[in-house]
Amino acid sequence: MIALAAILIDMAVQTTLLLGQHTVYQPDPAARARLNGAFIAMFFVGGAIGSQLGSVVYPTGGWTALTVLGTALPLIALLYWTTERRQRAAAEPGTASL
């Protein structure tokens, strides 16, 4: 079960990376190298911040606090994504909102 969970998590991370790169490449295909460098750097910084938060939360709150953090961070990102899409749709008349 642990091996299966590790494989599924790895697949999810790779999918996220590919979808993110696809999105980043859309604005200016001529600047792919620069955009990819910035994207990978931010991906790394986000992972480092998450690791640091986890190393602070686990000793103080144990697995429960770590699980709450692991649930809260993606939910915050999802909330940001939904509000950002609504704001963009409202700013661009004639576009469909999701």
C-alpha positions as CSV (number, residue, x, y, z in Angstrom):
1,M,0.0,0.0,0.0
2,I,2.9,2.4,0.8
3,A,4.5,1.7,-2.6
4,L,1.2,2.3,-4.4
5,A,0.6,5.5,-2.5
6,A,4.2,6.6,-3.4
7,I,3.6,5.9,-7.1
8,L,0.2,7.7,-7.1
9,I,1.8,10.8,-5.4
10,D,4.6,10.8,-7.9
11,M,2.2,10.6,-10.8
12,A,0.2,13.5,-9.3
13,V,3.3,15.6,-8.9
14,Q,4.4,14.9,-12.5
15,T,0.9,15.7,-13.8
16,T,1.0,19.0,-11.9
17,L,4.4,19.8,-13.3
18,L,3.3,19.1,-16.9
19,L,0.0,21.0,-16.6
20,G,1.9,24.0,-15.0
21,Q,4.4,24.0,-17.8
22,H,1.7,23.9,-20.4
23,T,0.0,26.9,-18.8
24,V,3.3,28.8,-18.5
25,Y,4.2,28.3,-22.1
26,Q,0.9,29.7,-23.4
27,P,1.6,33.5,-23.2
28,D,4.9,33.7,-25.2
29,P,6.2,30.6,-26.9
30,A,9.4,32.4,-27.9
31,A,10.3,32.8,-24.2
32,R,9.9,29.2,-23.2
33,A,13.4,28.8,-21.8
34,R,13.1,31.8,-19.6
35,L,9.6,30.9,-18.5
36,N,10.5,27.3,-17.8
37,G,13.5,28.5,-15.7
38,A,11.3,30.8,-13.6
39,F,8.6,28.1,-13.3
40,I,11.0,25.4,-12.1
41,A,12.6,27.9,-9.7
42,M,9.2,28.7,-8.2
43,F,8.3,25.0,-8.1
44,F,11.5,24.4,-6.1
45,V,10.9,27.4,-3.8
46,G,7.3,26.2,-3.1
47,G,8.6,22.7,-2.3
48,A,11.3,24.1,0.0
49,I,8.8,26.3,1.8
50,G,6.4,23.3,2.2
51,S,9.2,21.1,3.5
52,Q,10.2,23.8,6.0
53,L,6.6,24.3,7.2
54,G,6.3,20.5,7.6
55,S,9.5,20.3,9.7
56,V,8.2,23.1,12.0
57,V,4.6,21.7,12.3
58,Y,5.5,18.0,12.9
59,P,7.5,18.5,16.1
60,T,4.9,20.8,17.6
61,G,1.7,19.1,16.5
62,G,2.6,15.6,15.3
63,W,0.9,13.8,12.5
64,T,-2.5,15.5,13.1
65,A,-1.1,19.0,12.6
66,L,1.0,17.8,9.6
67,T,-2.2,16.3,8.0
68,V,-4.1,19.6,8.6
69,L,-1.2,21.5,7.0
70,G,-1.1,19.1,4.0
71,T,-4.9,19.5,3.6
72,A,-4.9,23.3,4.1
73,L,-2.2,24.3,1.6
74,P,-3.9,22.7,-1.5
75,L,-7.3,24.1,-0.3
76,I,-5.8,27.6,-0.1
77,A,-4.4,27.2,-3.6
78,L,-7.7,26.0,-4.9
79,L,-9.5,28.9,-3.3
80,Y,-7.0,31.3,-4.9
81,W,-7.4,29.6,-8.2
82,T,-11.2,29.9,-8.2
83,T,-11.2,33.6,-7.1
84,E,-8.4,34.5,-9.6
85,R,-10.4,32.9,-12.5
86,R,-13.6,34.8,-11.5
87,Q,-11.7,38.1,-11.2
88,R,-10.2,37.5,-14.7
89,A,-13.5,36.6,-16.2
90,A,-15.1,39.7,-14.7
91,A,-12.3,41.9,-16.1
92,E,-12.6,40.4,-19.6
93,P,-16.2,40.9,-20.9
94,G,-17.4,38.2,-23.3
95,T,-15.5,35.4,-21.6
96,A,-17.2,32.5,-20.0
97,S,-16.4,32.0,-16.3
98,L,-15.7,28.6,-14.8
